[in-house]
Amino acid sequence: MPATLEVRCTDADCELDMFELHYTYDMPDEVGVADFVCPYCRGSDLEEIEL
């Protein structure tokens, strides 16, 4: 099963509480949260939500 990350934007002005990143099998292993931006505010202040 492809990897899934739950992510939150830590920008105080952003109204998005969390979102999920669903990878395909072709995603390189070294890709992580720092390689993405918030889909709502386009900010890069993201952190992974540890379950």
N, C-alpha and C positions, 0 to 999 in steps of 0.2 A: 504494500500500500504506500502511496506517495506521502511524503512528510507534510505535516500541517503545523503551522505556527499561529498561536493567538497573540495578537499584538495590540498595544495601546499607544496612543499618541500622548506625549507628556506636555505638549504645548498648552498652557493655561487658557488660551483663547479658542482652542479647538473644541467643538461640540460632539465629536465622535468619541464614544467611550471605548470601543474595541472593534477589531476586525480580524479576519482569518486569512492567512496566506496558504493556499493549497498548491504545492509544488507538483510538477510532473516528474516522471522517472528520469528525464533528461537534465534536470537541474543539477549543476555541479555541487559537490558536497560542501565546498567552502562558502557558498552563498548563505547569507544570514540577514537578520533584521536591518542591519546597517546599509544594505544594498537597496532598500525600498524607501518610499515616501508615503506619507499619510494620504489616502485617497480623498479626504475631505478638505484639509487645509494645505496640502502639498508640502508640509513641513517634514523635516528629517529627524525630529526628536521622538524616536520610537523606542519602545522596550518590549521585550518578549514577556508574556504573562506565563509564569511558571505554574503548572497545575499540580 
